[in-house]
Amino acid sequence: METRVERVVLETPRHRIIGDLHLPREGYRSRLSDFLNRGDLEFIPLVNAEISSANGGGAASRSFLAVATGHVQLAYPYEDPRQ
C-alpha cells in the first residue's frame, strides 16, 4: 500500500506534540479523522516528533513516538506559521 506523510498536531492535557503520521495515499482511512476513528487504535505512531509542554515549558525531539489515543484531546493537521 502506498502511503503519504501528513504532519499533525496532537494535544494532550500536558503536551503539544507535532509529528509525521503515515496515512494511505488515497481511499479508506486516508484522512486524519478516519485514521483517528478506528476502533482498534490504541496508539498513534509518529515519526520526527517534537514534544513541548502545554504550559510553555521545555521541548524535546524524538525520531519515533507512540501517543496513547486516550490522552489526545485535540488532533489537527499542522500548518506552518512561516507560510
OpenMM code with the backbone's topology and positions (N, CA, C; nanometers):
from openmm import Vec3, app, unit

residues = "MET GLU THR ARG VAL GLU ARG VAL VAL LEU GLU THR PRO ARG HIS ARG ILE ILE GLY ASP LEU HIS LEU PRO ARG GLU GLY TYR ARG SER ARG LEU SER ASP PHE LEU ASN ARG GLY ASP LEU GLU PHE ILE PRO LEU VAL ASN ALA GLU ILE SER SER ALA ASN GLY GLY GLY ALA ALA SER ARG SER PHE LEU ALA VAL ALA THR GLY HIS VAL GLN LEU ALA TYR PRO TYR GLU ASP PRO ARG GLN".split()
positions = [
    Vec3(0.0844, -0.1171, 0.0000),
    Vec3(0.0000, 0.0000, 0.0000),
    Vec3(0.0897, 0.1244, 0.0000),
    Vec3(0.0579, 0.2165, -0.0864),
    Vec3(0.1308, 0.3426, -0.0918),
    Vec3(0.0817, 0.4337, 0.0202),
    Vec3(0.1759, 0.5036, 0.0810),
    Vec3(0.1404, 0.5944, 0.1894),
    Vec3(0.1879, 0.7351, 0.1596),
    Vec3(0.1355, 0.8267, 0.2356),
    Vec3(0.1788, 0.9659, 0.2304),
    Vec3(0.2023, 1.0106, 0.3738),
    Vec3(0.2796, 1.1135, 0.3897),
    Vec3(0.3105, 1.1638, 0.5231),
    Vec3(0.2339, 1.2933, 0.5459),
    Vec3(0.1626, 1.2998, 0.6575),
    Vec3(0.0923, 1.4227, 0.6955),
    Vec3(0.1464, 1.4673, 0.8313),
    Vec3(0.1879, 1.5922, 0.8386),
    Vec3(0.2360, 1.6499, 0.9646),
    Vec3(0.1124, 1.6865, 1.0466),
    Vec3(0.1067, 1.6383, 1.1701),
    Vec3(-0.0116, 1.6590, 1.2539),
    Vec3(0.0282, 1.7141, 1.3906),
    Vec3(-0.0696, 1.7716, 1.4577),
    Vec3(-0.0535, 1.8198, 1.5948),
    Vec3(-0.1493, 1.7400, 1.6824),
    Vec3(-0.0955, 1.6858, 1.7909),
    Vec3(-0.1771, 1.6166, 1.8908),
    Vec3(-0.1595, 1.6913, 2.0217),
    Vec3(-0.2694, 1.7279, 2.0854),
    Vec3(-0.2624, 1.7978, 2.2128),
    Vec3(-0.3226, 1.7103, 2.3220),
    Vec3(-0.2466, 1.6954, 2.4299),
    Vec3(-0.2908, 1.6213, 2.5475),
    Vec3(-0.3033, 1.7231, 2.6613),
    Vec3(-0.3502, 1.6829, 2.7773),
    Vec3(-0.3582, 1.7794, 2.8876),
    Vec3(-0.2221, 1.8398, 2.9246),
    Vec3(-0.1134, 1.7670, 2.8999),
    Vec3(0.0187, 1.8142, 2.9412),
    Vec3(0.1129, 1.8519, 2.8280),
    Vec3(0.0850, 1.8038, 2.7040),
    Vec3(0.1813, 1.8219, 2.5958),
    Vec3(0.1167, 1.8631, 2.4638),
    Vec3(0.1971, 1.9275, 2.3823),
    Vec3(0.1631, 1.9550, 2.2425),
    Vec3(0.2670, 1.8798, 2.1609),
    Vec3(0.2219, 1.7897, 2.0758),
    Vec3(0.3109, 1.7022, 2.0010),
    Vec3(0.2877, 1.7251, 1.8518),
    Vec3(0.3953, 1.7539, 1.7806),
    Vec3(0.3902, 1.7709, 1.6361),
    Vec3(0.4739, 1.6592, 1.5755),
    Vec3(0.4175, 1.5876, 1.4797),
    Vec3(0.4928, 1.4781, 1.4192),
    Vec3(0.4335, 1.4358, 1.2865),
    Vec3(0.5060, 1.3467, 1.2191),
    Vec3(0.4644, 1.2953, 1.0890),
    Vec3(0.3892, 1.1642, 1.1061),
    Vec3(0.2700, 1.1590, 1.0488),
    Vec3(0.1838, 1.0413, 1.0538),
    Vec3(0.1746, 0.9837, 0.9130),
    Vec3(0.1978, 0.8535, 0.8997),
    Vec3(0.1870, 0.7878, 0.7692),
    Vec3(0.0434, 0.7422, 0.7485),
    Vec3(-0.0175, 0.7893, 0.6406),
    Vec3(-0.1558, 0.7565, 0.6060),
    Vec3(-0.1590, 0.6968, 0.4657),
    Vec3(-0.2617, 0.6166, 0.4340),
    Vec3(-0.2754, 0.5685, 0.2963),
    Vec3(-0.2852, 0.6871, 0.1992),
    Vec3(-0.2288, 0.6708, 0.0808),
    Vec3(-0.2285, 0.7786, -0.0177),
    Vec3(-0.3703, 0.8186, -0.0580),
    Vec3(-0.4589, 0.7208, -0.0670),
    Vec3(-0.5983, 0.7505, -0.1036),
    Vec3(-0.6880, 0.6408, -0.0512),
    Vec3(-0.8179, 0.6672, -0.0533),
    Vec3(-0.9155, 0.5659, -0.0140),
    Vec3(-0.9377, 0.5587, 0.1359),
    Vec3(-0.9668, 0.4368, 0.1795),
    Vec3(-1.0059, 0.4091, 0.3177),
    Vec3(-0.8988, 0.4542, 0.4171),
    Vec3(-0.9402, 0.5328, 0.5164),
    Vec3(-0.8542, 0.5846, 0.6234),
    Vec3(-0.7418, 0.6747, 0.5732),
    Vec3(-0.7646, 0.7430, 0.4642),
    Vec3(-0.6620, 0.8328, 0.4113),
    Vec3(-0.6703, 0.9726, 0.4724),
    Vec3(-0.7744, 0.9990, 0.5501),
    Vec3(-0.7860, 1.1281, 0.6196),
    Vec3(-0.7521, 1.1094, 0.7669),
    Vec3(-0.7037, 1.2160, 0.8289),
    Vec3(-0.6690, 1.2104, 0.9708),
    Vec3(-0.7896, 1.1686, 1.0538),
    Vec3(-0.9056, 1.2248, 1.0269),
    Vec3(-1.0253, 1.1913, 1.1057),
    Vec3(-1.0623, 1.0435, 1.0915),
    Vec3(-1.0487, 0.9865, 0.9720),
    Vec3(-1.0762, 0.8442, 0.9519),
    Vec3(-0.9783, 0.7583, 1.0317),
    Vec3(-0.8503, 0.7978, 1.0275),
    Vec3(-0.7474, 0.7236, 1.0999),
    Vec3(-0.7762, 0.7232, 1.2496),
    Vec3(-0.8109, 0.8383, 1.3049),
    Vec3(-0.8349, 0.8504, 1.4484),
    Vec3(-0.9620, 0.7801, 1.4943),
    Vec3(-1.0580, 0.7621, 1.4058),
    Vec3(-1.1846, 0.6982, 1.4423),
    Vec3(-1.1820, 0.5462, 1.4328),
    Vec3(-1.0661, 0.4894, 1.4059),
    Vec3(-1.0538, 0.3430, 1.4045),
    Vec3(-1.0854, 0.2894, 1.5431),
    Vec3(-1.1637, 0.1877, 1.5502),
    Vec3(-1.1999, 0.1302, 1.6788),
    Vec3(-1.0870, 0.0538, 1.7454),
    Vec3(-0.9931, 0.0037, 1.6668),
    Vec3(-0.8842, -0.0784, 1.7205),
    Vec3(-0.7575, 0.0009, 1.7505),
    Vec3(-0.7614, 0.1300, 1.7379),
    Vec3(-0.6418, 0.2137, 1.7535),
    Vec3(-0.6183, 0.2482, 1.9005),
    Vec3(-0.5058, 0.2038, 1.9564),
    Vec3(-0.4709, 0.2360, 2.0941),
    Vec3(-0.3591, 0.3383, 2.1020),
    Vec3(-0.2712, 0.3400, 2.0005),
    Vec3(-0.1593, 0.4326, 1.9960),
    Vec3(-0.1500, 0.4948, 1.8573),
    Vec3(-0.1061, 0.6185, 1.8526),
    Vec3(-0.0843, 0.6894, 1.7272),
    Vec3(0.0662, 0.6964, 1.7061),
    Vec3(0.1186, 0.6300, 1.6014),
    Vec3(0.2624, 0.6306, 1.5778),
    Vec3(0.3055, 0.7555, 1.5000),
    Vec3(0.3993, 0.8290, 1.5555),
    Vec3(0.4517, 0.9488, 1.4897),
    Vec3(0.6024, 0.9354, 1.4726),
    Vec3(0.6548, 0.9882, 1.3642),
    Vec3(0.7989, 0.9975, 1.3446),
    Vec3(0.8361, 1.1445, 1.3348),
    Vec3(0.9633, 1.1742, 1.3591),
    Vec3(1.0122, 1.3131, 1.3570),
    Vec3(0.9267, 1.4014, 1.4475),
    Vec3(0.9069, 1.3553, 1.5702),
    Vec3(0.8160, 1.4229, 1.6630),
    Vec3(0.8863, 1.5305, 1.7445),
    Vec3(0.8129, 1.6369, 1.7705),
    Vec3(0.8563, 1.7456, 1.8578),
    Vec3(0.7545, 1.7545, 1.9709),
    Vec3(0.8032, 1.7445, 2.0933),
    Vec3(0.7157, 1.7445, 2.2103),
    Vec3(0.7436, 1.8700, 2.2908),
    Vec3(0.6388, 1.9441, 2.3232),
    Vec3(0.6554, 2.0613, 2.4088),
    Vec3(0.5500, 2.0566, 2.5188),
    Vec3(0.5815, 2.1200, 2.6278),
    Vec3(0.4901, 2.1238, 2.7409),
    Vec3(0.3737, 2.2166, 2.7078),
    Vec3(0.2558, 2.1793, 2.7488),
    Vec3(0.1377, 2.2618, 2.7227),
    Vec3(0.1445, 2.3953, 2.7954),
    Vec3(0.2214, 2.4014, 2.9027),
    Vec3(0.2313, 2.5274, 2.9777),
    Vec3(0.3492, 2.6135, 2.9329),
    Vec3(0.4090, 2.5775, 2.8188),
    Vec3(0.5159, 2.6595, 2.7640),
    Vec3(0.6543, 2.6246, 2.8140),
    Vec3(0.6684, 2.5109, 2.8812),
    Vec3(0.7977, 2.4690, 2.9343),
    Vec3(0.8887, 2.4130, 2.8276),
    Vec3(0.9757, 2.3205, 2.8658),
    Vec3(1.0773, 2.2636, 2.7784),
    Vec3(1.0228, 2.1882, 2.6590),
    Vec3(1.1148, 2.1583, 2.5668),
    Vec3(1.0793, 2.0868, 2.4453),
    Vec3(1.1811, 1.9761, 2.4204),
    Vec3(1.1392, 1.8730, 2.3452),
    Vec3(1.2262, 1.7617, 2.3107),
    Vec3(1.1891, 1.7105, 2.1722),
    Vec3(1.2825, 1.6416, 2.1086),
    Vec3(1.2593, 1.5804, 1.9779),
    Vec3(1.2808, 1.4306, 1.9893),
    Vec3(1.2031, 1.3543, 1.9150),
    Vec3(1.2162, 1.2093, 1.9118),
    Vec3(1.1989, 1.1621, 1.7675),
    Vec3(1.2779, 1.0620, 1.7281),
    Vec3(1.2640, 1.0079, 1.5924),
    Vec3(1.1374, 0.9238, 1.5791),
    Vec3(1.0910, 0.8640, 1.6903),
    Vec3(0.9661, 0.7884, 1.6913),
    Vec3(0.8972, 0.8090, 1.8249),
    Vec3(0.7650, 0.8169, 1.8185),
    Vec3(0.6852, 0.8358, 1.9395),
    Vec3(0.5487, 0.7706, 1.9174),
    Vec3(0.5018, 0.6961, 2.0155),
    Vec3(0.3666, 0.6382, 2.0117),
    Vec3(0.2841, 0.7077, 2.1185),
    Vec3(0.1778, 0.7740, 2.0775),
    Vec3(0.0937, 0.8514, 2.1684),
    Vec3(-0.0350, 0.7735, 2.1943),
    Vec3(-0.0672, 0.7524, 2.3211),
    Vec3(-0.1898, 0.6807, 2.3571),
    Vec3(-0.3117, 0.7629, 2.3158),
    Vec3(-0.4025, 0.7022, 2.2438),
    Vec3(-0.5196, 0.7744, 2.1940),
    Vec3(-0.6068, 0.8280, 2.3070),
    Vec3(-0.6070, 0.7601, 2.4218),
    Vec3(-0.6881, 0.8042, 2.5348),
    Vec3(-0.6446, 0.9372, 2.5938),
    Vec3(-0.5227, 0.9805, 2.5642),
    Vec3(-0.4724, 1.1068, 2.6178),
    Vec3(-0.4925, 1.2241, 2.5219),
    Vec3(-0.5241, 1.1958, 2.3982),
    Vec3(-0.5357, 1.3016, 2.2971),
    Vec3(-0.6689, 1.3742, 2.3129),
    Vec3(-0.6611, 1.5065, 2.3304),
    Vec3(-0.7820, 1.5885, 2.3402),
    Vec3(-0.8106, 1.6616, 2.2094),
    Vec3(-0.7055, 1.7010, 2.1381),
    Vec3(-0.7204, 1.7680, 2.0094),
    Vec3(-0.6228, 1.7073, 1.9097),
    Vec3(-0.6649, 1.6955, 1.7854),
    Vec3(-0.5794, 1.6472, 1.6779),
    Vec3(-0.6155, 1.7237, 1.5521),
    Vec3(-0.5128, 1.7767, 1.4845),
    Vec3(-0.5390, 1.8521, 1.3615),
    Vec3(-0.4143, 1.8571, 1.2754),
    Vec3(-0.4316, 1.8809, 1.1446),
    Vec3(-0.3162, 1.8925, 1.0555),
    Vec3(-0.2317, 2.0144, 1.0946),
    Vec3(-0.1024, 1.9991, 1.0854),
    Vec3(-0.0094, 2.1072, 1.1183),
    Vec3(-0.0077, 2.2105, 1.0069),
    Vec3(-0.0108, 2.3362, 1.0434),
    Vec3(0.0037, 2.4454, 0.9462),
    Vec3(0.1264, 2.5258, 0.9858),
    Vec3(0.2221, 2.5345, 0.8962),
    Vec3(0.3467, 2.6047, 0.9221),
    Vec3(0.3183, 2.7539, 0.9369),
    Vec3(0.3482, 2.8137, 1.0524),
    Vec3(0.3195, 2.9566, 1.0731),
    Vec3(0.4059, 3.0484, 0.9862),
    Vec3(0.5130, 2.9944, 0.9278),
    Vec3(0.6004, 3.0762, 0.8435),
    Vec3(0.5460, 3.0917, 0.7028),
    Vec3(0.4402, 3.0206, 0.6698),
    Vec3(0.3864, 3.0282, 0.5329),
    Vec3(0.2620, 3.1119, 0.5280),
] * unit.nanometer
topology = app.Topology()
chain = topology.addChain("A")
for resn in residues:
    res = topology.addResidue(resn, chain)
    for name in ("N", "CA", "C"):
        topology.addAtom(name, app.Element.getBySymbol(name[0]), res)
